[in-house]
Amino acid sequence: MGLNVIATISRRGQMALFGAVCLLGLAAASWVHDRIGPKIIGPAHVVDGDSIVVAGVEIRLYGIDAPELRQSCHRGGRPWACGVEATNVLRTMLAGREVVCRPREQDRYGRTVATCAVSGFDIGSAMVMGGNAVAYGAYELEERQARAARRGLWASSFEQPSAWRASHSR
């Protein structure tokens, strides 16, 4: 009878531990959901080549860095408005379509950083694959492919957008 009591206590202890782990898991999931938030869905207003506004939320596209609106690059020895072109490509890609964004984090400016898709296609991937943005923490394969095919930025000489911002922020 002594062993049955120990087995019963052990099973009860296991159930209590399992319950505690489940509660902690739910609490963690709730915290992550509250911190990052639910999907953001709707038509997008394009701010520049890597920033959009969806349902009133300013979103920085995760994993990419596009030339700034005022940034110029050089193609064939001539300047071209690569920042304007990147913005226009994104605007055309999203024109009137529903965008679905999955928030990942907040950036230091308070913007939501998210992966976004239109018609099931990853917008960040498409921007990098087309050579209209560089990989910035994701999409390295797409960048290698765009670079090898000399698409967009890779058919020109350009300053990395982060370096351009740093030199023009004064």
Contact map, one row per residue, 1 for C-alpha under 8 A:
11111000000000000000000000000000000000000000000000000000000000000000000000000000000000000000000000000000000000000000000000000000000000000000000000000000000000000000000000
11111100000000000000000000000000000000000000000000000000000000000000000000000000000000000000000000000000000000000000000000000000000000000000000000000000000000000000000000
11111110000000000000000000000000000000000000000000000000000000000000000000000000000000000000000000000000000000000000000000000000000000000000000000000000000000000000000000
11111111000000000000000000000000000000000000000000000000000000000000000000000000000000000000000000000000000000000000000000000000000000000000000000000000000000000000000000
11111111100000000000000000000000000000000000000000000000000000000000000000000000000000000000000000000000000000000000000000000000000000000000000000000000000000000000000000
01111111110000000000000000000000000000000000000000000000000000000000000000000000000000000000000000000000000000000000000000000000000000000000000000000000000000000000000000
00111111111000000000000000000000000000000000000000000000000000000000000000000000000000000000000000000000000000000000000000000000000000000000000000000000000000000000000000
00011111111100000000000000000000000000000000000000000000000000000000000000000000000000000000000000000000000000000000000000000000000000000000000000000000000000000000000000
00001111111110000000000000000000000000000000000000000000000000000000000000000000000000000000000000000000000000000000000000000000000000000000000000000000000000000000000000
00000111111111000000000000000000000000000000000000000000000000000000000000000000000000000000000000000000000000000000000000000000000000000000000000000000000000000000000000
00000011111111100000000000000000000000000000000000000000000000000000000000000000000000000000000000000000000000000000000000000000000000000000000000000000000000000000000000
00000001111111110000000000000000000000000000000000000000000000000000000000000000000000000000000000000000000000000000000000000000000000000000000000000000000000000000000000
00000000111111111000000000000000000000000000000000000000000000000000000000000000000000000000000000000000000000000000000000000000000000000000000000000000000000000000000000
00000000011111111100000000000000000000000000000000000000000000000000000000000000000000000000000000000000000000000000000000000000000000000000000000000000000000000000000000
00000000001111111110000000000000000000000000000000000000000000000000000000000000000000000000000000000000000000000000000000000000000000000000000000000000000000000000000000
00000000000111111111000000000000000000000000000000000000000000000000000000000000000000000000000000000000000000000000000000000000000000000000000000000000000000000000000000
00000000000011111111100000000000000000000000000000000000000000000000000000000000000000000000000000000000000000000000000000000000000000000000000000000000000000000000000000
00000000000001111111110000000000000000000000000000000000000000000000000000000000000000000000000000000000000000000000000000000000000000000000000000000000000000000000000000
00000000000000111111111000000000000000000000000000000000000000000000000000000000000000000000000000000000000000000000000000000000000000000000000000000000000000000000000000
00000000000000011111111100000000000000000000000000000000000000000000000000000000000000000000000000000000000000000000000000000000000000000000000000000000000000000000000000
00000000000000001111111110000000000000000000000000000000000000000000000000000000000000000000000000000000000000000000000000000000000000000000000000000000000000000000000000
00000000000000000111111111000000000000000000000000000000000000000000000000000000000000000000000000000000000000000000000000000000000000000000000000000000000000000000000000
00000000000000000011111111100000000000000000000000000000000000000000000000000000000000000000000000000000000000000000000000000000000000000000000000000000000000000000000000
00000000000000000001111111110000000000000000000000000000000000000000000000000000000000000000000000000000000000000000000000000000000000000000000000000000000000000000000000
00000000000000000000111111111000000000000000000000000000000000000000000000000000000000000000000000000000000000000000000000000000000000000000000000000000000000000000000000
00000000000000000000011111111100000000000000000000000000000000000000000000000000000000000000000000000000000000000000000000000000000000000000000000000000000000000000000000
00000000000000000000001111111110000000000000000000000000000000000000000000000000000000000000000000000000000000000000000000000000000000000000000000000000000000000000000000
00000000000000000000000111111111000000000000000000000000000000000000000000000000000000000000000000000000000000000000000000000000000000000000000000000000000000000000000000
00000000000000000000000011111111100000000000000000000000000000000000000000000000000000000000000000000000000000000000000000000000000000000000000000000000000000000000000000
00000000000000000000000001111111110000000000000000000000000000000000000000000000000000000000000000000000000000000000000000000000000000000000000000000000000000000000000000
00000000000000000000000000111111111000000000000000000000000000000000000000000000000000000000000000000000000000000000000000000000000000000000000000000000000000000000000000
00000000000000000000000000011111111110000000000000000000000000000000000000000000000000000000000000000000000000000000000000000000000000000000000000000000000000000000000000
00000000000000000000000000001111111111000000000000000000000000000000000000000000000000000000000000000000000000000000000000000000000000000000000000000000000000000000000000
00000000000000000000000000000111111110000000000000000000000000000000000000000000000000000000000000000000000000000000000000000000000000000000000000000000000000000000000000
00000000000000000000000000000011111110000000000000000000000000000000000000000000000000000000000000000000100000000000000000000000000000000000000000000000000000000000000000
00000000000000000000000000000001111111000000000000000000000000000000000000000000000000000000000000000011110000000000000000000000000000000000000000000000000000000000000000
00000000000000000000000000000001111111100000000000000000000000000000000000000000000000000000000000000010000000000000000000000000000000000000000000000000000000000000000000
00000000000000000000000000000000100111110000000000000000000000000000000000000000000000000000000000000110000000000000000000000000000000000000000000000000000000000000000000
00000000000000000000000000000000000011111000000000000000000000000000000000000000000000000000000000011110000000000000000000000000000000000000000000000000000000000000000000
00000000000000000000000000000000000001111100000000000110100000000000000000000000000000000000000000111110000000000000000000000000000000000000000000000000000000000000000000
00000000000000000000000000000000000000111110000000000110000000000000000000000000000000000000000001111000000000000000000000000000000000000000000000000000000000000000000000
00000000000000000000000000000000000000011111000000000110000000000000000000000000000000000000000011110000000000000000000000000000000000000000000000000000000000000000000000
00000000000000000000000000000000000000001111100000000110000000000000000000000000000000000000010111100000000000000000000000000000000000000000000000000000000000000000000000
00000000000000000000000000000000000000000111110000011110000000000000000000000000000000000000011111100000000000000000000000000000000000000000000000000000000000000000000000
00000000000000000000000000000000000000000011111000011100000000000000000000000000000000000010000000000000000000000000000000000000000000000000000000000000000000000000000000
00000000000000000000000000000000000000000001111110111000000000000000000000000000000000100110000000000000000000000000000000000000000000000000000000000000000000000000000000
00000000000000000000000000000000000000000000111111111000000000000000000000000000000000100000000000000000000000000000000000000000000000000000000000000000000000000000000000
00000000000000000000000000000000000000000000011111110000000000000101100000000000001101100100000000000000000000000000000000000000000000000000000000000000000000000000000000
00000000000000000000000000000000000000000000011111100000000000001111100000000000001101111100000000000000000000000000000000000000000110000000000000000000000000000000000000
00000000000000000000000000000000000000000000001111110000000110011100000000000000000000100100000000000000000000000000000000010000000010000000000000000000000000000000000000
00000000000000000000000000000000000000000000011111111000011110000000000000000000000000000000000000000000000000000000000000000000000000000000000000000000000000000000000000
00000000000000000000000000000000000000000001111101111100011110000000000000000000000000000000000000000000000000000000000000000000000000000000000000000000000000000000000000
00000000000000000000000000000000000000000001111000111111111000000000000000000000000000000000000000000000000000000000000000000000000000000000000000000000000000000000000000
00000000000000000000000000000000000000011111100000011111111000000000000000000000000000000000000000100000000000000000000000000000000000000000000000000000000000000000000000
00000000000000000000000000000000000000011111000000001111100000000000000000000000000000000000000000000000000000000000000000000000000000000000000000000000000000000000000000
00000000000000000000000000000000000000000000000000001111110000000000000000000000000000000000000000000000000000000000000000000000000000000000000000000000000000000000000000
00000000000000000000000000000000000000010000000000001111111000000000000000000000000000000000000000000000000000110000000000000000000000000000000000000000000000000000000000
00000000000000000000000000000000000000000000000000111101111100000000000000000000000000000000000000000000000000110000000000000000000000000000000000000000000000000000000000
00000000000000000000000000000000000000000000000000111100111110000000000000000000000000000000000000000000000000111100000000000000000000000000000000000000000000000000000000
00000000000000000000000000000000000000000000000001110000011111000000000000000000000000000000000000000000000000111100000000000000000000000000000000000000000000000000000000
00000000000000000000000000000000000000000000000001110000001111110000000000000000000000000000000000000000000000001111000000010000000000000000000000000000000000000000000000
00000000000000000000000000000000000000000000000000000000000111110000000000000000000000000000000000000001000000001110000000010000000000011100000000000000000000000000000000
00000000000000000000000000000000000000000000000000000000000011111000000000000000000000000000000000000000000000000000000000010000000000111110000000000000000000000000000000
00000000000000000000000000000000000000000000000001000000000011111100000000000000000000000000000000000000000000000000000000010011000011111110000000000000000000000000000000
00000000000000000000000000000000000000000000000011000000000000111110000000000000000000000000000000000000000000000000000000000000000011110000000000000000000000001100000000
00000000000000000000000000000000000000000000000111000000000000011111000000000000001001000000000000000000000000000000000000000000000111000000000000000000000000001000000000
00000000000000000000000000000000000000000000000010000000000000001111101000000000011001000000000000000000000000000000000000000000000110000000000000000000000000011000000000
00000000000000000000000000000000000000000000000110000000000000000111111000000000001100000000000000000000000000000000000000000000000000000000000000000000000000001000100000
00000000000000000000000000000000000000000000000110000000000000000011111000000000111100100000000000000000000000000000000000000000000000000000000000000000000000000000000000
00000000000000000000000000000000000000000000000000000000000000000001111100000000101100000000000000000000000000000000000000000000000000000000000000000000000000000000000000
00000000000000000000000000000000000000000000000000000000000000000011111110000000111100000000000000000000000000000000000000000000000000000000000000000000000000001001000000
00000000000000000000000000000000000000000000000000000000000000000000011111000011111000000000000000000000000000000000000000000000000000000000000000000000000001000000000000
00000000000000000000000000000000000000000000000000000000000000000000001111100011110000000000000000000000000000000000000000000000000000000000000000000000100111100000000000
00000000000000000000000000000000000000000000000000000000000000000000000111111111000000000000000000000000000000000000000000000000000000000000000000000000000111000000000000
00000000000000000000000000000000000000000000000000000000000000000000000011111111000000000000000000000000000000000000000000000000000000000000000000000000001110000000000000
00000000000000000000000000000000000000000000000000000000000000000000000001111100000000000000000000000000000000000000000000000000000000000000000000000000000100000000000000
00000000000000000000000000000000000000000000000000000000000000000000000001111110000000000000000000000000000000000000000000000000000000000000000000000000000000000000000000
00000000000000000000000000000000000000000000000000000000000000000000000001111111000000000000000000000000000000000000000000000000000000000000000000000000000000000000000000
00000000000000000000000000000000000000000000000000000000000000000000000111101111100000000000000000000000000000000000000000000000000000000000000000000000000000000000000000
00000000000000000000000000000000000000000000000000000000000000000000000111100111110000000000000000000000000000000000000000000000000000000000000000000000000000000000000000
00000000000000000000000000000000000000000000000000000000000000000000111110000011111110000000000000000000000000000000000000000000000000000000000000000000000000000000000000
00000000000000000000000000000000000000000000000000000000000000000010101110000001111111000000000000000000000000000000000000000000000100000000000000000000100000000000000000
00000000000000000000000000000000000000000000000110000000000000000111111100000000111111100000000000000000000000000000000000000000000000000000000000000000000000000000000000
00000000000000000000000000000000000000000000000110000000000000000001111000000000111111110000000000000000000000000000000000000000000000000000000000000000000000000000000000
00000000000000000000000000000000000000000000000000000000000000000000000000000000111111111000000000000000000000000000000000000000000100000000000000000000000000000000000000
00000000000000000000000000000000000000000000000110000000000000000110000000000000011111111100000000000000000000000000000000000010000110000000000000000000000000000000000000
00000000000000000000000000000000000000000000011111000000000000000000100000000000001111111110000000000000000000000000000000000000000000000000000000000000000000000000000000
00000000000000000000000000000000000000000000000010000000000000000000000000000000000111111111000000000000000000000000000000000000000000000000000000000000000000000000000000
00000000000000000000000000000000000000000000000010000000000000000000000000000000000011111111100000000000000000000000000000000000000100000000000000000000000000000000000000
00000000000000000000000000000000000000000000010111000000000000000000000000000000000001111111110000000000000000000000000000000010000000000000000000000000000000000000000000
00000000000000000000000000000000000000000000110000000000000000000000000000000000000000111111111000000000000000000000000000000000000000000000000000000000000000000000000000
00000000000000000000000000000000000000000000000000000000000000000000000000000000000000011111111000000000000000000000000000000000000000000000000000000000000000000000000000
00000000000000000000000000000000000000000000000000000000000000000000000000000000000000001111111000000000000000000000000000000000000000000000000000000000000000000000000000
00000000000000000000000000000000000000000011000000000000000000000000000000000000000000000111111111100000000000000000010000000000000000000000000000000000000000000000000000
00000000000000000000000000000000000000000001000000000000000000000000000000000000000000000011111110000000000000000000000000000000000000000000000000000000000000000000000000
00000000000000000000000000000000000000000011000000000000000000000000000000000000000000000000011111000000000000000000000000000000000000000000000000000000000000000000000000
00000000000000000000000000000000000000000111000000000000000000000000000000000000000000000000011111100000000000000000011000000000000000000000000000000000000000000000000000
00000000000000000000000000000000000000001111000000000000000000000000000000000000000000000000010111110000000000000000011000000000000000000000000000000000000000000000000000
00000000000000000000000000000000000000011111000000000100000000000000000000000000000000000000010011111000000000000001111000000000000000000000000000000000000000000000000000
00000000000000000000000000000000000000111100000000000000000000000000000000000000000000000000000001111100000000000001110000000000000000000000000000000000000000000000000000
00000000000000000000000000000000000000111000000000000000000000000000000000000000000000000000000000111110000000000111100000000000000000000000000000000000000000000000000000
00000000000000000000000000000000000001110000000000000000000000000000000000000000000000000000000000011111000000000111000000000000000000000000000000000000000000000000000000
00000000000000000000000000000000000111110000000000000000000000000000000000000000000000000000000000001111100000011110000000000000000000000000000000000000000000000000000000
00000000000000000000000000000000000100000000000000000000000001000000000000000000000000000000000000000111110000011110000000000000000000000000000000000000000000000000000000
00000000000000000000000000000000001100000000000000000000000000000000000000000000000000000000000000000011111000011100000000000000000000000000000000000000000000000000000000
00000000000000000000000000000000000100000000000000000000000000000000000000000000000000000000000000000001111111111000000000000000000000000000000000000000000000000000000000
00000000000000000000000000000000000000000000000000000000000000000000000000000000000000000000000000000000111111111000000000000000000000000000000000000000000000000000000000
00000000000000000000000000000000000000000000000000000000000000000000000000000000000000000000000000000000011111100000000000000000000000000000000000000000000000000000000000
00000000000000000000000000000000000000000000000000000000000000000000000000000000000000000000000000000000011111100000000000000000000000000000000000000000000000000000000000
00000000000000000000000000000000000000000000000000000000000000000000000000000000000000000000000000000000011111110000000000000000000000000000000000000000000000000000000000
00000000000000000000000000000000000000000000000000000000111100000000000000000000000000000000000000000000011111111000000000000000000000000000000000000000000000000000000000
00000000000000000000000000000000000000000000000000000000111100000000000000000000000000000000000000000011111001111100000000000000000000000000000000000000000000000000000000
00000000000000000000000000000000000000000000000000000000001111000000000000000000000000000000000000000011111000111110000000000000000000000000000000000000000000000000000000
00000000000000000000000000000000000000000000000000000000001111000000000000000000000000000000000000001111100000011111000000000000000000000000000000000000000000000000000000
00000000000000000000000000000000000000000000000000000000000011000000000000000000000000000000000000001111000000001111100001110000000000000000000000000000000000000000000000
00000000000000000000000000000000000000000000000000000000000010000000000000000000000000000000000000111100000000000111110001110000000000000000000000000000000000000000000000
00000000000000000000000000000000000000000000000000000000000000000000000000000000000000000000000000111000000000000011111111100000000000000000000000000000000000000000000000
00000000000000000000000000000000000000000000000000000000000000000000000000000000000000000000010011110000000000000001111111100000000000000000000000000000000000000000000000
00000000000000000000000000000000000000000000000000000000000000000000000000000000000000000000000011100000000000000000111110000000000000000000000000000000000000000000000000
00000000000000000000000000000000000000000000000000000000000000000000000000000000000000000000000000000000000000000000111111000000000000000000000000000000000000000000000000
00000000000000000000000000000000000000000000000000000000000000000000000000000000000000000000000000000000000000000000111111100100000000000000000000000000000000000000000000
00000000000000000000000000000000000000000000000000000000000000000000000000000000000000000000000000000000000000000011110111111100000000000000000000000000000000000000000000
00000000000000000000000000000000000000000000000000000000000000000000000000000000000000000000000000000000000000000011110011111110000000000000000000000000000000000000000000
00000000000000000000000000000000000000000000000001000000000011110000000000000000000000000000000000000000000000000011000001111111000000000010000000000000000000000000000000
00000000000000000000000000000000000000000000000000000000000000000000000000000000000000000000000000000000000000000000000001111111100000000010010000000000000000000000000000
00000000000000000000000000000000000000000000000000000000000000000000000000000000000000000000000000000000000000000000000011111111110000000000000000000000000000000000000000
00000000000000000000000000000000000000000000000000000000000000010000000000000000000001000100000000000000000000000000000000111111111110000000000000000000000000000000000000
00000000000000000000000000000000000000000000000000000000000000010000000000000000000000000000000000000000000000000000000000011111111111100010011001000000000000000000000000
00000000000000000000000000000000000000000000000000000000000000000000000000000000000000000000000000000000000000000000000000001111111100000000011011000000000000000000000000
00000000000000000000000000000000000000000000000000000000000000000000000000000000000000000000000000000000000000000000000000000111111110000000000001000011000000000000000000
00000000000000000000000000000000000000000000000000000000000000000000000000000000000000000000000000000000000000000000000000000011111111000000001001100111110000000000000000
00000000000000000000000000000000000000000000000010000000000000000110000000000000010011001000000000000000000000000000000000000011111111000000000000000001100000000000000000
00000000000000000000000000000000000000000000000011000000000000011110000000000000000001000000000000000000000000000000000000000011011111100000000000000000100000000000000000
00000000000000000000000000000000000000000000000000000000000000011100000000000000000000000000000000000000000000000000000000000001001111110000001000000000000000010000000000
00000000000000000000000000000000000000000000000000000000000000111000000000000000000000000000000000000000000000000000000000000001000011111111011000000000000000000000000000
00000000000000000000000000000000000000000000000000000000000001111000000000000000000000000000000000000000000000000000000000000000000001111110000000000000000000000000000000
00000000000000000000000000000000000000000000000000000000000001110000000000000000000000000000000000000000000000000000000000000000000000111111000000000000000000000000000000
00000000000000000000000000000000000000000000000000000000000001110000000000000000000000000000000000000000000000000000000000000000000000111111000000000000000000000000000000
00000000000000000000000000000000000000000000000000000000000000110000000000000000000000000000000000000000000000000000000000011001000000111111111000000000000000000000000000
00000000000000000000000000000000000000000000000000000000000000000000000000000000000000000000000000000000000000000000000000000000000000101111111100000000000000000000000000
00000000000000000000000000000000000000000000000000000000000000000000000000000000000000000000000000000000000000000000000000000000000000000011111110000000000000000000000000
00000000000000000000000000000000000000000000000000000000000000000000000000000000000000000000000000000000000000000000000000001001100000100011111111000000000000000000000000
00000000000000000000000000000000000000000000000000000000000000000000000000000000000000000000000000000000000000000000000000000001101001100011111111100000000000000000000000
00000000000000000000000000000000000000000000000000000000000000000000000000000000000000000000000000000000000000000000000000000000000000000001111111110000000000000000000000
00000000000000000000000000000000000000000000000000000000000000000000000000000000000000000000000000000000000000000000000000000000100000000000111111111000000000000000000000
00000000000000000000000000000000000000000000000000000000000000000000000000000000000000000000000000000000000000000000000000000001111000000000011111111111010000000000000000
00000000000000000000000000000000000000000000000000000000000000000000000000000000000000000000000000000000000000000000000000000000001000000000001111111110011000000000000000
00000000000000000000000000000000000000000000000000000000000000000000000000000000000000000000000000000000000000000000000000000000000000000000000111111110000000000000000000
00000000000000000000000000000000000000000000000000000000000000000000000000000000000000000000000000000000000000000000000000000000000000000000000011111110010000000000000000
00000000000000000000000000000000000000000000000000000000000000000000000000000000000000000000000000000000000000000000000000000000001000000000000001111111111000000000000000
00000000000000000000000000000000000000000000000000000000000000000000000000000000000000000000000000000000000000000000000000000000011000000000000001111111111000000000000000
00000000000000000000000000000000000000000000000000000000000000000000000000000000000000000000000000000000000000000000000000000000011100000000000001000111111100000000000000
00000000000000000000000000000000000000000000000000000000000000000000000010000000010000000000000000000000000000000000000000000000001110000000000000000111111111000000000000
00000000000000000000000000000000000000000000000000000000000000000000000000000000000000000000000000000000000000000000000000000000001000000000000001101111111110000000000000
00000000000000000000000000000000000000000000000000000000000000000000000000100000000000000000000000000000000000000000000000000000000000000000000000100111111110000000000000
00000000000000000000000000000000000000000000000000000000000000000000000011110000000000000000000000000000000000000000000000000000000000000000000000000001111111000000000000
00000000000000000000000000000000000000000000000000000000000000000000000011100000000000000000000000000000000000000000000000000000000000000000000000000000111111100000000000
00000000000000000000000000000000000000000000000000000000000000000000000111000000000000000000000000000000000000000000000000000000000000000000000000000000100111110000000000
00000000000000000000000000000000000000000000000000000000000000000000000010000000000000000000000000000000000000000000000000000000000000000000000000000000000011111011000000
00000000000000000000000000000000000000000000000000000000000000000010000000000000000000000000000000000000000000000000000000000000000001000000000000000000000001111111000000
00000000000000000000000000000000000000000000000000000000000000001111001000000000000000000000000000000000000000000000000000000000000000000000000000000000000000111111100000
00000000000000000000000000000000000000000000000000000000000000001000000000000000000000000000000000000000000000000000000000000000000000000000000000000000000000011111110000
00000000000000000000000000000000000000000000000000000000000000000000000000000000000000000000000000000000000000000000000000000000000000000000000000000000000000111111111000
00000000000000000000000000000000000000000000000000000000000000000000001000000000000000000000000000000000000000000000000000000000000000000000000000000000000000111111111100
00000000000000000000000000000000000000000000000000000000000000000001000000000000000000000000000000000000000000000000000000000000000000000000000000000000000000001111111110
00000000000000000000000000000000000000000000000000000000000000000000000000000000000000000000000000000000000000000000000000000000000000000000000000000000000000000111111110
00000000000000000000000000000000000000000000000000000000000000000000000000000000000000000000000000000000000000000000000000000000000000000000000000000000000000000011111111
00000000000000000000000000000000000000000000000000000000000000000000000000000000000000000000000000000000000000000000000000000000000000000000000000000000000000000001111111
00000000000000000000000000000000000000000000000000000000000000000000000000000000000000000000000000000000000000000000000000000000000000000000000000000000000000000000111111
00000000000000000000000000000000000000000000000000000000000000000000000000000000000000000000000000000000000000000000000000000000000000000000000000000000000000000000001111
